[in-house]
Amino acid sequence: MLSPEDNALLTQTGPGTPGGEMLRRYWHPVALAEELPLGGAPLLVRILGEDLALFRNQYGELGLLGIHCSHRAADLSYARVEDGGLRCLYHGWLYDVHGNCLEQPGEPEGSTFKDKVKHLAYPCVEAGDLILAYMGPGEPPLVPAYEFLTAPEESVFTSKVFSSCNYLQGNEGNIDPVHLSYLHRFLREDERARAVVGGTGSSNSYFTHDVSPTIEVEETFFGLRVFSVRDGGDGASYVRVTNFVYPNMAPNPQGVDGFNINWHVPIDDTHHWKFRVNFKRGGPLDKEQLREDFYSQMGDGWVPRRNLSNRFTQDREEMVATSFIGMGRFFVVHDQYATETQGAIQDRSVEHLGTTDKAIAAHRRLLLQAIRAVQEGDDPPNVTHDPAHNDYEDLICADAIVPAGEDWRASWRKYLKMGAAAR
């Protein structure tokens, strides 16, 4: 349970709101790099309640400008990309990627009026097939040195999904280990399912076998490390380690040498983008298969074909023969059902958290602390300007059987060594 006041702090993300000001201290993805090819049109993007024009000039430089021209407020997402910037269609004012006004063709020759105009502009970088932006005050912090942001192109596959709900409930779904035993349960194994490291069964088989895992949470400099421990058979334990990374990201296991990322970025208070990253450290991904798996399930506007408007085309016969929820095998659809049907902004004052919701409660507490830190003039956690503190070797995911007699609390650290050896 969360008070309405604290719920508002966590879910309101616009300019000037406490939660919005906290979120603006971080870098966020605002688009996929493939959406903005060299020579392409500007993109209209809405992020953290602000409407913006994202573009790439002819030199490859990225710009993110306030949507309305500083002259007479025409929409710059329609502008011409030329002469190093965006040229407004209304009167030809030209802005560079930093928001400097370079030209005002209607003004007298020699006028310096353009030098007095500074248009809203946010810094952008391209990393890991994503375009990231910093929308906060002052000098931007370092872009976090997440491994997937600097990995070779063949090791990363990115995608995104439009979600009709607040970003917070999207991210809370990632750090809830128990839902895997129900929401994503399959009654018939996928032929491509792999065996868990050290075990003979797939993760789905262990989720189904033990629906009441032990949950433990550990605070880290980047957020939370979440442990779920299930019965692995013959005295062994099936251990899964996932993470919450300030302020809106969750890495989850994907084999020994990689992980999957869900990065939930507010569009406004009632919608968000879920940016998805598949990362494989040890070799190239089958990007053709990943692309087919993803786009075959997607409709227009980055919305899955199965969605809230068609009740996710739930199939009651499928619920008997194939899956617990009857909504196909696409996990994105499962998650959209769980988060969007809570309402645009979940009313947390009427919920009842149980013992398996430790990570949810801890996640909210840490975000409230981060908001208060910003209100007091401090940086929130996981923000740094010092390269020596921009290190994420401890950010690991694990998904393995721990043999009987081994302490699972220590055994997961083998993944640290395995990850370090592969870097």
ZAFIMI-539175 format. One record per residue (C-alpha): x, y, z. Coordinates in Angstrom, 1 decimal. Layout:
REM ZAFIMI-539175
<atom c1="X" c2="Y" c3="Z"/>
...
END
This chain:
REM ZAFIMI-539175
<atom c1="0.0" c2="0.0" c3="0.0"/>
<atom c1="1.2" c2="3.5" c3="-0.9"/>
<atom c1="-0.4" c2="6.8" c3="0.2"/>
<atom c1="-2.0" c2="8.8" c3="-2.6"/>
<atom c1="0.6" c2="11.5" c3="-1.9"/>
<atom c1="3.5" c2="9.2" c3="-2.3"/>
<atom c1="1.9" c2="7.6" c3="-5.4"/>
<atom c1="1.7" c2="11.0" c3="-7.0"/>
<atom c1="5.3" c2="11.7" c3="-6.2"/>
<atom c1="6.3" c2="8.5" c3="-8.0"/>
<atom c1="4.0" c2="8.7" c3="-11.0"/>
<atom c1="3.9" c2="12.4" c3="-11.9"/>
<atom c1="6.8" c2="13.0" c3="-14.4"/>
<atom c1="6.2" c2="16.4" c3="-16.1"/>
<atom c1="8.4" c2="19.5" c3="-15.7"/>
<atom c1="8.4" c2="20.9" c3="-12.2"/>
<atom c1="7.0" c2="17.8" c3="-10.5"/>
<atom c1="9.2" c2="16.2" c3="-7.9"/>
<atom c1="9.3" c2="12.8" c3="-9.7"/>
<atom c1="9.8" c2="14.5" c3="-13.1"/>
<atom c1="12.7" c2="16.6" c3="-11.7"/>
<atom c1="14.3" c2="13.4" c3="-10.3"/>
<atom c1="14.0" c2="11.6" c3="-13.6"/>
<atom c1="15.5" c2="14.5" c3="-15.5"/>
<atom c1="18.8" c2="13.9" c3="-13.7"/>
<atom c1="19.4" c2="10.8" c3="-15.8"/>
<atom c1="20.0" c2="9.9" c3="-19.4"/>
<atom c1="17.0" c2="8.2" c3="-21.1"/>
<atom c1="16.4" c2="6.6" c3="-24.5"/>
<atom c1="14.1" c2="8.7" c3="-26.6"/>
<atom c1="14.2" c2="6.7" c3="-29.9"/>
<atom c1="15.8" c2="3.8" c3="-31.7"/>
<atom c1="18.8" c2="4.8" c3="-33.8"/>
<atom c1="17.2" c2="3.1" c3="-36.8"/>
<atom c1="14.3" c2="5.6" c3="-36.6"/>
<atom c1="16.6" c2="8.5" c3="-37.5"/>
<atom c1="18.7" c2="7.6" c3="-40.5"/>
<atom c1="21.1" c2="10.2" c3="-42.0"/>
<atom c1="18.9" c2="12.4" c3="-44.3"/>
<atom c1="15.7" c2="11.3" c3="-42.6"/>
<atom c1="12.8" c2="13.5" c3="-41.4"/>
<atom c1="12.7" c2="14.8" c3="-37.9"/>
<atom c1="10.7" c2="12.8" c3="-35.3"/>
<atom c1="8.0" c2="14.2" c3="-33.1"/>
<atom c1="8.7" c2="12.7" c3="-29.6"/>
<atom c1="7.0" c2="13.2" c3="-26.4"/>
<atom c1="9.1" c2="12.4" c3="-23.3"/>
<atom c1="8.5" c2="13.3" c3="-19.7"/>
<atom c1="5.5" c2="15.4" c3="-20.7"/>
<atom c1="7.4" c2="17.5" c3="-23.2"/>
<atom c1="6.9" c2="17.6" c3="-26.9"/>
<atom c1="10.2" c2="17.8" c3="-28.8"/>
<atom c1="11.6" c2="17.5" c3="-32.3"/>
<atom c1="14.4" c2="14.9" c3="-32.7"/>
<atom c1="16.7" c2="15.1" c3="-35.7"/>
<atom c1="20.0" c2="14.1" c3="-37.3"/>
<atom c1="21.7" c2="16.8" c3="-39.4"/>
<atom c1="23.7" c2="16.1" c3="-42.5"/>
<atom c1="26.9" c2="15.7" c3="-40.4"/>
<atom c1="25.3" c2="13.0" c3="-38.3"/>
<atom c1="24.9" c2="15.2" c3="-35.2"/>
<atom c1="21.8" c2="14.7" c3="-33.1"/>
<atom c1="19.5" c2="17.4" c3="-31.9"/>
<atom c1="16.5" c2="17.4" c3="-29.6"/>
<atom c1="14.7" c2="20.8" c3="-29.7"/>
<atom c1="11.6" c2="22.2" c3="-28.2"/>
<atom c1="8.7" c2="21.5" c3="-30.6"/>
<atom c1="7.6" c2="25.1" c3="-31.1"/>
<atom c1="9.7" c2="27.6" c3="-33.0"/>
<atom c1="10.9" c2="30.5" c3="-30.8"/>
<atom c1="9.6" c2="32.9" c3="-33.4"/>
<atom c1="5.9" c2="32.2" c3="-33.8"/>
<atom c1="5.5" c2="28.7" c3="-32.4"/>
<atom c1="5.2" c2="26.6" c3="-35.6"/>
<atom c1="5.9" c2="22.9" c3="-35.1"/>
<atom c1="9.6" c2="22.1" c3="-35.8"/>
<atom c1="8.9" c2="18.4" c3="-36.3"/>
<atom c1="7.8" c2="19.4" c3="-39.9"/>
<atom c1="11.0" c2="21.5" c3="-40.4"/>
<atom c1="13.6" c2="21.1" c3="-43.1"/>
<atom c1="16.8" c2="19.3" c3="-42.1"/>
<atom c1="19.5" c2="21.5" c3="-43.8"/>
<atom c1="22.5" c2="23.7" c3="-43.3"/>
<atom c1="23.5" c2="21.9" c3="-40.1"/>
<atom c1="20.1" c2="22.2" c3="-38.3"/>
<atom c1="16.4" c2="22.5" c3="-38.5"/>
<atom c1="14.8" c2="25.2" c3="-40.6"/>
<atom c1="11.3" c2="26.3" c3="-39.6"/>
<atom c1="8.8" c2="26.1" c3="-42.5"/>
<atom c1="7.0" c2="29.3" c3="-41.4"/>
<atom c1="9.7" c2="32.0" c3="-41.7"/>
<atom c1="12.9" c2="30.1" c3="-42.3"/>
<atom c1="14.5" c2="30.5" c3="-38.9"/>
<atom c1="17.4" c2="28.0" c3="-38.6"/>
<atom c1="18.4" c2="26.2" c3="-35.3"/>
<atom c1="21.5" c2="24.1" c3="-34.8"/>
<atom c1="21.6" c2="21.0" c3="-32.5"/>
<atom c1="22.4" c2="23.2" c3="-29.5"/>
<atom c1="19.4" c2="25.4" c3="-29.9"/>
<atom c1="21.4" c2="28.4" c3="-31.3"/>
<atom c1="19.5" c2="30.4" c3="-33.9"/>
<atom c1="21.8" c2="30.6" c3="-36.9"/>
<atom c1="19.6" c2="32.4" c3="-39.4"/>
<atom c1="16.6" c2="34.7" c3="-39.4"/>
<atom c1="16.1" c2="35.4" c3="-43.1"/>
<atom c1="13.4" c2="38.1" c3="-42.6"/>
<atom c1="15.5" c2="40.3" c3="-40.4"/>
<atom c1="17.6" c2="43.1" c3="-41.8"/>
<atom c1="21.1" c2="42.3" c3="-43.1"/>
<atom c1="23.6" c2="42.6" c3="-40.3"/>
<atom c1="21.0" c2="42.1" c3="-37.5"/>
<atom c1="22.3" c2="40.4" c3="-34.4"/>
<atom c1="18.8" c2="39.6" c3="-33.1"/>
<atom c1="19.4" c2="35.9" c3="-33.8"/>
<atom c1="22.2" c2="36.0" c3="-31.2"/>
<atom c1="19.7" c2="36.8" c3="-28.5"/>
<atom c1="17.5" c2="33.8" c3="-29.2"/>
<atom c1="18.4" c2="30.5" c3="-27.4"/>
<atom c1="15.9" c2="27.8" c3="-28.3"/>
<atom c1="15.2" c2="24.8" c3="-25.9"/>
<atom c1="17.7" c2="22.0" c3="-26.7"/>
<atom c1="18.7" c2="18.9" c3="-24.9"/>
<atom c1="22.0" c2="16.9" c3="-25.4"/>
<atom c1="21.7" c2="13.6" c3="-27.2"/>
<atom c1="24.1" c2="10.7" c3="-27.9"/>
<atom c1="23.8" c2="7.5" c3="-29.8"/>
<atom c1="24.8" c2="4.4" c3="-27.9"/>
<atom c1="23.9" c2="0.7" c3="-28.3"/>
<atom c1="21.5" c2="1.4" c3="-31.2"/>
<atom c1="19.6" c2="3.8" c3="-28.9"/>
<atom c1="19.4" c2="7.6" c3="-28.9"/>
<atom c1="19.7" c2="8.9" c3="-25.4"/>
<atom c1="18.9" c2="12.3" c3="-24.1"/>
<atom c1="19.6" c2="14.3" c3="-21.0"/>
<atom c1="16.7" c2="16.7" c3="-20.1"/>
<atom c1="18.0" c2="18.0" c3="-16.8"/>
<atom c1="19.8" c2="21.1" c3="-15.6"/>
<atom c1="23.5" c2="21.9" c3="-15.7"/>
<atom c1="26.3" c2="19.8" c3="-17.1"/>
<atom c1="25.0" c2="16.3" c3="-18.1"/>
<atom c1="26.4" c2="13.4" c3="-16.0"/>
<atom c1="28.4" c2="10.7" c3="-17.7"/>
<atom c1="26.4" c2="8.4" c3="-19.9"/>
<atom c1="26.3" c2="5.2" c3="-17.8"/>
<atom c1="28.9" c2="2.7" c3="-18.9"/>
<atom c1="26.4" c2="-0.1" c3="-19.3"/>
<atom c1="28.0" c2="-3.0" c3="-21.2"/>
<atom c1="25.3" c2="-3.2" c3="-23.8"/>
<atom c1="25.7" c2="0.5" c3="-24.8"/>
<atom c1="29.2" c2="-0.1" c3="-26.0"/>
<atom c1="28.9" c2="-3.7" c3="-27.3"/>
<atom c1="29.5" c2="-4.6" c3="-31.0"/>
<atom c1="26.4" c2="-4.1" c3="-33.2"/>
<atom c1="26.0" c2="-7.8" c3="-33.7"/>
<atom c1="25.7" c2="-8.4" c3="-29.9"/>
<atom c1="22.7" c2="-6.0" c3="-29.5"/>
<atom c1="19.1" c2="-6.0" c3="-30.7"/>
<atom c1="16.9" c2="-3.1" c3="-29.8"/>
<atom c1="13.1" c2="-2.6" c3="-30.1"/>
<atom c1="10.4" c2="-0.6" c3="-28.3"/>
<atom c1="6.8" c2="-0.9" c3="-27.3"/>
<atom c1="4.1" c2="1.8" c3="-26.7"/>
<atom c1="2.4" c2="1.2" c3="-23.3"/>
<atom c1="-0.8" c2="2.8" c3="-22.3"/>
<atom c1="0.0" c2="3.2" c3="-18.6"/>
<atom c1="2.4" c2="5.0" c3="-16.2"/>
<atom c1="6.0" c2="4.0" c3="-16.4"/>
<atom c1="6.2" c2="2.9" c3="-12.8"/>
<atom c1="3.8" c2="-0.1" c3="-13.1"/>
<atom c1="5.7" c2="-1.2" c3="-16.2"/>
<atom c1="9.0" c2="-1.3" c3="-14.3"/>
<atom c1="7.5" c2="-2.9" c3="-11.2"/>
<atom c1="6.5" c2="-5.9" c3="-13.3"/>
<atom c1="10.1" c2="-6.6" c3="-14.1"/>
<atom c1="11.1" c2="-7.0" c3="-10.4"/>
<atom c1="8.3" c2="-9.3" c3="-9.4"/>
<atom c1="9.7" c2="-12.8" c3="-9.6"/>
<atom c1="6.5" c2="-14.6" c3="-8.6"/>
<atom c1="4.5" c2="-13.6" c3="-11.7"/>
<atom c1="6.7" c2="-15.8" c3="-13.8"/>
<atom c1="5.0" c2="-18.8" c3="-12.4"/>
<atom c1="1.6" c2="-17.6" c3="-13.7"/>
<atom c1="1.6" c2="-14.8" c3="-16.2"/>
<atom c1="4.3" c2="-16.4" c3="-18.4"/>
<atom c1="3.5" c2="-20.1" c3="-17.7"/>
<atom c1="3.2" c2="-22.4" c3="-20.7"/>
<atom c1="1.4" c2="-25.7" c3="-20.5"/>
<atom c1="3.4" c2="-27.0" c3="-23.5"/>
<atom c1="7.1" c2="-26.3" c3="-23.8"/>
<atom c1="8.4" c2="-24.2" c3="-26.7"/>
<atom c1="10.6" c2="-26.4" c3="-28.9"/>
<atom c1="13.3" c2="-23.7" c3="-28.6"/>
<atom c1="13.3" c2="-23.6" c3="-24.8"/>
<atom c1="16.8" c2="-24.1" c3="-23.4"/>
<atom c1="17.7" c2="-25.9" c3="-20.2"/>
<atom c1="18.7" c2="-23.8" c3="-17.3"/>
<atom c1="22.5" c2="-23.8" c3="-16.6"/>
<atom c1="23.3" c2="-26.7" c3="-14.4"/>
<atom c1="19.8" c2="-28.2" c3="-14.7"/>
<atom c1="17.8" c2="-30.5" c3="-17.0"/>
<atom c1="14.6" c2="-28.4" c3="-17.3"/>
<atom c1="13.7" c2="-25.1" c3="-18.8"/>
<atom c1="13.0" c2="-22.0" c3="-16.7"/>
<atom c1="9.3" c2="-22.5" c3="-17.4"/>
<atom c1="9.4" c2="-26.0" c3="-15.8"/>
<atom c1="11.0" c2="-24.6" c3="-12.6"/>
<atom c1="8.5" c2="-21.7" c3="-12.5"/>
<atom c1="5.7" c2="-24.1" c3="-12.8"/>
<atom c1="7.1" c2="-26.6" c3="-10.3"/>
<atom c1="7.6" c2="-24.0" c3="-7.5"/>
<atom c1="5.2" c2="-21.1" c3="-7.5"/>
<atom c1="6.3" c2="-19.8" c3="-4.0"/>
<atom c1="9.9" c2="-18.8" c3="-4.3"/>
<atom c1="12.0" c2="-17.3" c3="-1.5"/>
<atom c1="12.6" c2="-13.6" c3="-2.4"/>
<atom c1="15.5" c2="-11.6" c3="-1.1"/>
<atom c1="16.6" c2="-8.0" c3="-2.0"/>
<atom c1="20.0" c2="-6.4" c3="-1.8"/>
<atom c1="20.7" c2="-2.7" c3="-2.2"/>
<atom c1="23.5" c2="-1.7" c3="-4.5"/>
<atom c1="24.9" c2="1.6" c3="-5.8"/>
<atom c1="22.9" c2="1.2" c3="-9.0"/>
<atom c1="19.6" c2="0.2" c3="-7.3"/>
<atom c1="18.5" c2="-3.3" c3="-6.3"/>
<atom c1="19.7" c2="-6.9" c3="-6.8"/>
<atom c1="16.7" c2="-9.2" c3="-6.6"/>
<atom c1="17.1" c2="-12.9" c3="-5.7"/>
<atom c1="14.4" c2="-15.5" c3="-6.3"/>
<atom c1="15.1" c2="-19.1" c3="-5.1"/>
<atom c1="13.0" c2="-22.0" c3="-6.2"/>
<atom c1="13.2" c2="-25.8" c3="-5.6"/>
<atom c1="15.6" c2="-27.2" c3="-8.2"/>
<atom c1="15.1" c2="-30.9" c3="-7.3"/>
<atom c1="17.2" c2="-33.3" c3="-5.3"/>
<atom c1="18.1" c2="-30.6" c3="-2.7"/>
<atom c1="19.3" c2="-28.1" c3="-5.3"/>
<atom c1="18.1" c2="-24.6" c3="-5.8"/>
<atom c1="17.0" c2="-22.8" c3="-8.9"/>
<atom c1="18.4" c2="-19.3" c3="-8.4"/>
<atom c1="17.5" c2="-16.3" c3="-10.5"/>
<atom c1="19.1" c2="-12.9" c3="-10.1"/>
<atom c1="17.5" c2="-9.8" c3="-11.6"/>
<atom c1="18.0" c2="-6.1" c3="-11.0"/>
<atom c1="16.4" c2="-2.7" c3="-10.7"/>
<atom c1="18.6" c2="0.1" c3="-12.0"/>
<atom c1="17.9" c2="3.7" c3="-11.1"/>
<atom c1="15.5" c2="5.1" c3="-12.1"/>
<atom c1="13.6" c2="3.0" c3="-14.6"/>
<atom c1="15.5" c2="0.1" c3="-16.0"/>
<atom c1="15.6" c2="-3.7" c3="-15.3"/>
<atom c1="18.1" c2="-6.2" c3="-16.6"/>
<atom c1="16.9" c2="-9.8" c3="-16.6"/>
<atom c1="18.8" c2="-13.1" c3="-17.3"/>
<atom c1="19.4" c2="-14.4" c3="-20.9"/>
<atom c1="21.8" c2="-17.2" c3="-20.6"/>
<atom c1="25.3" c2="-17.0" c3="-19.0"/>
<atom c1="26.7" c2="-14.4" c3="-21.4"/>
<atom c1="24.1" c2="-11.8" c3="-21.6"/>
<atom c1="20.8" c2="-10.3" c3="-20.5"/>
<atom c1="17.6" c2="-8.6" c3="-21.6"/>
<atom c1="16.9" c2="-5.0" c3="-20.7"/>
<atom c1="13.5" c2="-3.3" c3="-20.2"/>
<atom c1="13.9" c2="0.4" c3="-20.0"/>
<atom c1="10.6" c2="2.2" c3="-19.2"/>
<atom c1="10.6" c2="5.9" c3="-20.2"/>
<atom c1="7.6" c2="8.1" c3="-19.5"/>
<atom c1="5.9" c2="9.7" c3="-22.4"/>
<atom c1="3.6" c2="11.4" c3="-20.0"/>
<atom c1="1.9" c2="10.3" c3="-16.8"/>
<atom c1="-0.4" c2="7.8" c3="-18.5"/>
<atom c1="1.8" c2="6.4" c3="-21.3"/>
<atom c1="5.4" c2="5.2" c3="-21.6"/>
<atom c1="7.9" c2="3.6" c3="-24.0"/>
<atom c1="9.3" c2="0.3" c3="-23.1"/>
<atom c1="12.7" c2="0.2" c3="-24.8"/>
<atom c1="13.9" c2="-3.4" c3="-25.1"/>
<atom c1="17.5" c2="-4.5" c3="-25.5"/>
<atom c1="18.7" c2="-8.1" c3="-26.1"/>
<atom c1="22.4" c2="-8.4" c3="-25.3"/>
<atom c1="24.7" c2="-11.3" c3="-25.8"/>
<atom c1="28.3" c2="-10.8" c3="-24.7"/>
<atom c1="29.9" c2="-14.0" c3="-26.0"/>
<atom c1="28.9" c2="-13.9" c3="-29.7"/>
<atom c1="26.6" c2="-12.6" c3="-32.3"/>
<atom c1="22.8" c2="-12.6" c3="-31.7"/>
<atom c1="20.5" c2="-14.2" c3="-34.3"/>
<atom c1="19.1" c2="-10.8" c3="-35.1"/>
<atom c1="17.1" c2="-12.0" c3="-38.0"/>
<atom c1="15.2" c2="-14.4" c3="-35.8"/>
<atom c1="14.8" c2="-11.8" c3="-33.0"/>
<atom c1="13.5" c2="-9.3" c3="-35.6"/>
<atom c1="11.0" c2="-11.8" c3="-37.0"/>
<atom c1="9.8" c2="-12.8" c3="-33.5"/>
<atom c1="9.2" c2="-9.2" c3="-32.5"/>
<atom c1="7.8" c2="-7.6" c3="-35.6"/>
<atom c1="5.5" c2="-10.5" c3="-36.5"/>
<atom c1="3.6" c2="-9.7" c3="-33.3"/>
<atom c1="3.5" c2="-5.9" c3="-33.7"/>
<atom c1="0.9" c2="-3.7" c3="-35.3"/>
<atom c1="1.0" c2="0.0" c3="-36.1"/>
<atom c1="2.5" c2="2.6" c3="-33.7"/>
<atom c1="4.7" c2="0.1" c3="-31.9"/>
<atom c1="1.6" c2="-1.5" c3="-30.3"/>
<atom c1="1.3" c2="-5.3" c3="-30.3"/>
<atom c1="-1.5" c2="-6.8" c3="-32.5"/>
<atom c1="-2.9" c2="-8.3" c3="-29.3"/>
<atom c1="-3.7" c2="-5.3" c3="-27.1"/>
<atom c1="-6.1" c2="-3.8" c3="-24.6"/>
<atom c1="-8.5" c2="-2.6" c3="-27.4"/>
<atom c1="-9.2" c2="-6.2" c3="-28.5"/>
<atom c1="-8.8" c2="-7.8" c3="-25.0"/>
<atom c1="-5.5" c2="-9.2" c3="-26.1"/>
<atom c1="-7.5" c2="-11.7" c3="-28.3"/>
<atom c1="-7.6" c2="-14.0" c3="-25.3"/>
<atom c1="-8.3" c2="-17.6" c3="-26.3"/>
<atom c1="-10.0" c2="-19.8" c3="-23.7"/>
<atom c1="-9.1" c2="-23.0" c3="-25.6"/>
<atom c1="-5.5" c2="-22.0" c3="-25.5"/>
<atom c1="-5.8" c2="-21.6" c3="-21.8"/>
<atom c1="-6.6" c2="-25.3" c3="-21.6"/>
<atom c1="-4.0" c2="-26.6" c3="-24.0"/>
<atom c1="-1.1" c2="-24.2" c3="-24.3"/>
<atom c1="-0.7" c2="-21.3" c3="-21.9"/>
<atom c1="-2.0" c2="-20.2" c3="-18.5"/>
<atom c1="-3.4" c2="-16.9" c3="-19.7"/>
<atom c1="-4.4" c2="-17.7" c3="-23.3"/>
<atom c1="-2.7" c2="-14.7" c3="-25.0"/>
<atom c1="0.0" c2="-16.4" c3="-27.1"/>
<atom c1="3.7" c2="-16.7" c3="-26.4"/>
<atom c1="4.8" c2="-13.1" c3="-26.8"/>
<atom c1="5.9" c2="-12.0" c3="-23.3"/>
<atom c1="5.4" c2="-8.3" c3="-24.3"/>
<atom c1="1.6" c2="-9.0" c3="-24.6"/>
<atom c1="1.5" c2="-10.8" c3="-21.3"/>
<atom c1="3.2" c2="-7.8" c3="-19.6"/>
<atom c1="0.9" c2="-5.3" c3="-21.4"/>
<atom c1="-2.1" c2="-7.2" c3="-20.0"/>
<atom c1="-0.8" c2="-7.1" c3="-16.5"/>
<atom c1="0.3" c2="-3.5" c3="-16.4"/>
<atom c1="-2.3" c2="-1.7" c3="-18.6"/>
<atom c1="-5.3" c2="-3.4" c3="-17.0"/>
<atom c1="-4.2" c2="-1.9" c3="-13.7"/>
<atom c1="-5.4" c2="1.5" c3="-15.1"/>
<atom c1="-3.5" c2="4.3" c3="-16.6"/>
<atom c1="-2.0" c2="5.1" c3="-13.1"/>
<atom c1="-2.4" c2="2.3" c3="-10.6"/>
<atom c1="-4.2" c2="3.3" c3="-7.4"/>
<atom c1="-1.7" c2="1.9" c3="-4.9"/>
<atom c1="-3.6" c2="3.0" c3="-1.9"/>
<atom c1="-5.9" c2="0.0" c3="-2.3"/>
<atom c1="-3.4" c2="-2.8" c3="-3.0"/>
<atom c1="-2.2" c2="-5.4" c3="-0.5"/>
<atom c1="1.5" c2="-6.3" c3="-0.8"/>
<atom c1="2.6" c2="-9.7" c3="0.4"/>
<atom c1="5.9" c2="-11.2" c3="1.5"/>
<atom c1="6.9" c2="-11.8" c3="-2.1"/>
<atom c1="6.6" c2="-8.1" c3="-2.9"/>
<atom c1="9.8" c2="-7.2" c3="-1.2"/>
<atom c1="11.4" c2="-5.8" c3="-4.3"/>
<atom c1="8.3" c2="-3.8" c3="-5.2"/>
<atom c1="8.3" c2="-2.1" c3="-1.7"/>
<atom c1="12.1" c2="-1.5" c3="-1.8"/>
<atom c1="12.0" c2="-0.1" c3="-5.3"/>
<atom c1="9.4" c2="2.5" c3="-4.3"/>
<atom c1="11.3" c2="3.4" c3="-1.2"/>
<atom c1="14.5" c2="4.0" c3="-3.1"/>
<atom c1="12.7" c2="6.2" c3="-5.7"/>
<atom c1="11.2" c2="8.3" c3="-3.0"/>
<atom c1="14.6" c2="8.7" c3="-1.4"/>
<atom c1="16.0" c2="9.7" c3="-4.8"/>
<atom c1="13.2" c2="12.3" c3="-5.2"/>
<atom c1="14.0" c2="13.8" c3="-1.8"/>
<atom c1="17.7" c2="13.9" c3="-2.6"/>
<atom c1="17.0" c2="16.1" c3="-5.6"/>
<atom c1="14.6" c2="18.3" c3="-3.6"/>
<atom c1="17.5" c2="18.9" c3="-1.2"/>
<atom c1="19.9" c2="19.9" c3="-4.0"/>
<atom c1="21.8" c2="16.6" c3="-4.2"/>
<atom c1="22.3" c2="14.2" c3="-7.1"/>
<atom c1="20.2" c2="11.1" c3="-7.0"/>
<atom c1="21.9" c2="7.7" c3="-6.9"/>
<atom c1="23.5" c2="6.2" c3="-10.0"/>
<atom c1="24.4" c2="9.6" c3="-11.4"/>
<atom c1="28.1" c2="10.5" c3="-11.7"/>
<atom c1="30.5" c2="12.9" c3="-13.4"/>
<atom c1="33.5" c2="10.9" c3="-12.3"/>
<atom c1="34.8" c2="8.1" c3="-14.7"/>
<atom c1="36.2" c2="6.2" c3="-11.8"/>
<atom c1="32.7" c2="5.7" c3="-10.5"/>
<atom c1="31.1" c2="4.8" c3="-13.8"/>
<atom c1="31.7" c2="1.1" c3="-13.5"/>
<atom c1="29.0" c2="-1.6" c3="-13.7"/>
<atom c1="30.9" c2="-4.8" c3="-13.3"/>
<atom c1="28.6" c2="-5.7" c3="-10.4"/>
<atom c1="25.5" c2="-5.4" c3="-12.6"/>
<atom c1="25.0" c2="-9.1" c3="-13.4"/>
<atom c1="22.0" c2="-11.4" c3="-14.0"/>
<atom c1="22.0" c2="-15.1" c3="-13.1"/>
<atom c1="19.7" c2="-18.0" c3="-14.0"/>
<atom c1="21.1" c2="-21.3" c3="-12.8"/>
<atom c1="20.8" c2="-24.4" c3="-10.7"/>
<atom c1="22.9" c2="-24.3" c3="-7.5"/>
<atom c1="23.7" c2="-27.8" c3="-6.3"/>
<atom c1="22.7" c2="-29.1" c3="-2.9"/>
<atom c1="25.0" c2="-28.0" c3="-0.2"/>
<atom c1="26.2" c2="-24.8" c3="-1.9"/>
<atom c1="25.2" c2="-21.4" c3="-0.5"/>
<atom c1="23.2" c2="-19.8" c3="-3.3"/>
<atom c1="24.0" c2="-16.4" c3="-1.8"/>
<atom c1="27.7" c2="-16.9" c3="-2.7"/>
<atom c1="27.3" c2="-19.0" c3="-5.8"/>
<atom c1="25.8" c2="-16.3" c3="-7.9"/>
<atom c1="29.1" c2="-14.4" c3="-7.7"/>
<atom c1="30.5" c2="-16.9" c3="-10.2"/>
<atom c1="28.6" c2="-14.9" c3="-12.7"/>
<atom c1="30.7" c2="-11.9" c3="-11.8"/>
<atom c1="33.9" c2="-13.8" c3="-12.7"/>
<atom c1="32.4" c2="-15.2" c3="-15.8"/>
<atom c1="31.2" c2="-11.8" c3="-17.0"/>
<atom c1="34.6" c2="-10.2" c3="-16.2"/>
<atom c1="36.4" c2="-12.9" c3="-18.1"/>
<atom c1="34.3" c2="-12.3" c3="-21.2"/>
<atom c1="34.7" c2="-8.5" c3="-21.2"/>
END
